[in-house]
Amino acid sequence: MLDYQPLQFKLDSRLARLLGVHTQTRPVIINSLWQYIKTHKLQDKHEREYINCDKYLQGIFQVNKMKFAEIPQRLHPLLMPPDPIVINHTIVVEGQDAGKKTSCYDIEVEVDDTLKQQMNSFLLSTQSQQEISSLDTKIHDTVETINQLKTNREFLLQFAKSPQEFINNWLVSQTRDLKVMTDVVGNPEEERNSDYFFQPWSQEAVCRYFYSKVQQRRAELEQILTKAN
């Protein structure tokens, strides 16, 4: 029996088939179960701390609904010690060549990744943090520069393709932006022409305007009379 560090467990056959995990550490098993829950949208929409078990989880955990906090406790009976490594070897003790045969076996053993430790040391280093921050800033500035140059290139390409149309569209766009920035109501360019006020809607607009003014004046007079009485 290998001494796994951290400890590894063999899953119940039903849960192993469901998660696609045979032997792993407890955190990896819980994470695999959580990925299964997310993929199949089993988290309760109203009570987020609960999981609605599907038919497979119901058969394994024997419940229709359970809390997230209950997962480690309910997993415990389903975790078993890993299978031992079995080597089948026949020992020959008779004959002249009994002691001259040699057999080799390959045994896979998981060990800690040395690169992971180096990466952790690098990330925890203050100098490394400053270097990473500096590189992030350079990357951000480079991306901003690329986006600005892309915008300038598209601007010039459109101008080169059709200068007159580009300038007209650009003026319309600038006018619209200026209108939004200054909160201007209406269209000042159209209102400069007298023909604008001879359109069919102008007569009705004048009547509505005078009606609103009369109503406003009437309300003011009624307010004055009320105070006088």
Summary of the structure (lengths in Angstrom):
residues: 229
radius of gyration: 39.4
end to end distance: 104.2
largest distance: 136.5
contacts: 432
relative contact order: 0.05
helix: 62%
strand: 7%
